[in-house]
Amino acid sequence: MFSSFTPPRHVTIGGAAAFAGTTPRAIRHYHQIGLFPEPERGSDDRRRYGYDEMIQLLWIRRMADAGIALDDIRDAFADAAGTTDTDVAHILERLEGSLVARQAELERQRTAVQRMRQKGSRVGLLSDVVGDRLADLREGTLRQDDLDTLLVTERIFGALGASVQASRFIALAARPDLREHSDRVDAAEEALDDSVAVDDPRVAVVAAERHAFETTLRAVIESSGLAQADDARFDTWDEVHPGPSDGVACGSTSLTDAVQMMPYDFSAARLRCMELALELDESDAL
């Protein structure tokens, strides 16, 4: 029945894509990233794919369908240069570690989504350390600005730094009078815009208000036991994670670089107010 059948020696990119179960665009992408060498073109300037190319394309598709990243497939084939097609099993074994790591990352993402659904807010996207610290707060107590602050703090100072910052919002949630005081000071600082000169008397007044508020807030944190809880958390962290506990939470960015990279739309007057408030804090510490 096959006496009159003559298989093609080469097929076009459309035929290769149809047989491999993919698209011509995908095959072109494989060529562009160096995963699949581009074959020679025929007299009609169209790519022609033979048996060897089809075998490699089929293995690429099977590995991609298994969830292996294209970059990993490319690296694996590069390392296996000179081997036969039957060695693909060895390539897959080499990439098993990558799949395990990806599975762990997917599980971490799934856990974060579950926490977010349970809490009904973005708290679930913060680290477990911070999320656990805020677990006892009533729903709606934490403001979006509070979450924004925790996100930035966690990025710069790590999970423990953000956990300590969370104590601030726990105290404010328990004391509506303190929250109102905080709002008044925040509004006064925001009023120090570019129209206010650095030596304007209002700058020193607002700095004194900020200092007074922070002093009161620290006293509340101390008396409520929140500070002791933070100390205990640091001790536990040091036992489980030896070494610095205030490193940058993401990547290799240094603490100084991370602080300088975060933009803040603060006027010169507001920056001076912050400096004066810090000087008052340091004076009290002497």
N, C-alpha and C positions, 0 to 999 in steps of 0.2 A: 504493500500500500504506500510505501515511502519511495518507490522507485523513481517517481517523477518529481519528488520534492528536493529542492536545492536550497539549503539555508543560506541567509545572507552572510557575507564575510564581515560587513560593517553595517551599522544602523545610524540614523541621524539622532540628534539630541532628543527630538520628540519621541522617537521609537524607544530610545534608552530610558527615558523618563517613564513612558507608559509601562514598559516591562518591569522596571524596578519599583513601580508604585509611588513615584514622586512627580515632580514638575520640572520642566526645563529651567525655570527660574532657580529652583533649588540646586540643580546641577551646576549652573553658572556660578552660584554662590560658593559651592564647593571648590570650583576652580579659582575663584577670587581669593579665598582664604588659604589656598595652598593645600587643601585636604585631598583633592582629586586632580592629578595632572591633566592639563588640557590636551586632548589628542590632536594629531595633525588634521588639517582641513583638506577636503577633497578639491578637485578641480573647480567645483562650484562654490568654493569658499565656505562650505558647511562642515561642522565638526563631524567626524566619523568615529564611532565607537565599536571596537572589536570585542572578542571574547574576554581577553584579560581585563579590559576596562569595565566590562559588564560585571565580571566577578567582583572586582573591587567595589564597584558601585553598589552591588547587592549587599556586600558585607557592611558598607557604610550605612546603608539604609537600615539593616537589621540592628546594628549597634545604636544608631540614633533612635530607633523605635524602642530600644531597651532603656532609653532615658539617659544615655551617655552623651555628654556635651561634645559638640563638634570639635572644639579645641582639644579635648582629651583624645578624641579619635585621631585627630591629625598628629598629635604627639606620639601616640601609640604606634601608628603606622611609620612614623619617622624613625622611632627607636627600633622598629622591626625591619628596617630596610635590609634587603638581601635575604629575608626569610621567605618561605613558601606560604601560599594561601592557607595551608592547613595549620599554620601557627596562630591563626586568629584566636583560637581558644586560649593560648598563652597571653595574648593581648588583652582579652577580656578579663583574665585573672588579674593582670596588672592593674586594670582599671576598677577592680572591685572596691578598693579603698576609696576611690572617688565617689562611687555610688553610696557607700556607707556614710561618708561625710555629708553627702547631699541629703540622704534620708534623715540624718540627725538635724540638719538645718531645716528641712521641711517640718520635722516634728516640733522644733523650736518655734517656727512660724505658726504652726497649728495651735500650740499652747498659748501663744500671744493672742491669737484671734479668739480663742476660748475665753481667756481672761477679759478681753475687751467686751465680749458679749455678756459675760457674767456681770461685769462692773458697769456696763452701759456707757463707758466713756473711754477716753484715750489713756487712762491710767494703765490699761492692759498693755500698752506699747512701751511703757517704761520698764526698767529692770525689775526683777522679782523683789530685790531688796527694797526698792522704793514703793512698789505696789503693796508689799506686805506691811510697810510702815503706815500706809494710808488706809489699810483695810477697815479700820474701825470708824472711819468718817462716814457720816450719813450722805446718801446720794444727793448731789446738788450742792454740797457744802463747798467743794473745791471749785474755784473759778477757772475759766480757760486761761486767764493770765497766770494763775498759779501753776497750771500744767506746763505752760510755755516756759516759765522760770525753771521748773524742775527739769525739763528737757534740756535746756541750755546748761544748767548746772551739772547734769549727768554727763553731758558731752565733754565738759571741761575738767570737772573734778572727779568724775567717775560715780559709780553707784553709791558709794558710802557718802561722798560729798552731797549728793542729792538727797540721801536719806536724812542727813543732818538738816538740810534745807527744808525737808518735809516737816520737821518739828515746828518750824515757824508757822506753817499753814495749819497745823493741828492746833497750835495755841490760838491762832486767830479764829479758827472755827469754834473754839470753845468760849471765846470772849468777844461777843458782838461789839462791845465798847472799844476793844482794841482794834477790831476790823475797821470801825468807823474812824478811829484815830489814824490808822494806816492810810485809809482813803484820803483823809484830809491832807496828810503830809505828801502823799503821791501827787495829789492835785496841785499843791503849792509848788512842788518841784517841776511839774509839767508847765506851770505858768512861767517858769524861768526860761523863756524861749530866746530866740536870737535878738529880740527887741530889748532885752534887759542887759545892761552893761555888767561886766565882771565885778566892778566895785560898787554896784548898786547895793544900798543897805538891806534890801530884801533878801539878798543872797545869804548874808550872815544870819538873818532871822530864820530863814527856812532851814539852814544848816543846824541851828540850835534846836528847831522843832524835830528834825530827823534824829538828832542825837538823843533827845529826850524820849522819843518814841522807842528807839532801839534799846535804850537803857531799861525802859519799862518792860519791853517784850522779852529781853534776856532774863529779867527777874522772874517773869511768869514762867518761862521755859524751865528755869532752875527749880522754882518752887513746885511745879507740877510733876516733876520727876522725868520730864522729857530729856533733859540733858543727861541724866544718869542712864537712861535707856540708850542714848547715843553712845555713851562711853562703853557700855556693855557690848553694843553691836561692834564697835571698833575692836574690842578685845577678842570677841568671837571670830571676827574677820581675820585678825592677825594670826590666830591659831590655825585657821584653815587655809589662808592665803598669805604665806610669809612674804615679806618685802613691802615696798611702798604701797599705800592704800589710796593715794590721792592722784594716781596717774590719769592721763587722759583716757577717756572710756573707749575711744574708737580710733583705730589706725595708729600710725607712728608719729602723729603730730605732737609737737612738744606743748607743754602747758602754756608757755609764753606765746607761741604762734597761734594756738587755739583762741586765746583771749583776744589777740590782735586781729584775728580773722573775723570775729563776730561783730557785725556793724551795729552801732547804736546811734540814733539821731539825737544826740545830746548837744545842747548849745554850750558855749564857753561858760556862761553863767551857771548852768546846771553842773558842769564838771567842777567848777570852783566850789559850788555848794557841797558837792560830794567830798572834795578835799578837806573843806573846813569841818564837816561832820566827822570825818576820819580823824582829824587832828584832835577834836574834842574827845573822841573815844580813846585815843592814845594817851591824852592828858589824864583821863580818869584812871587809866591802867597804871600810871606811875605811882 
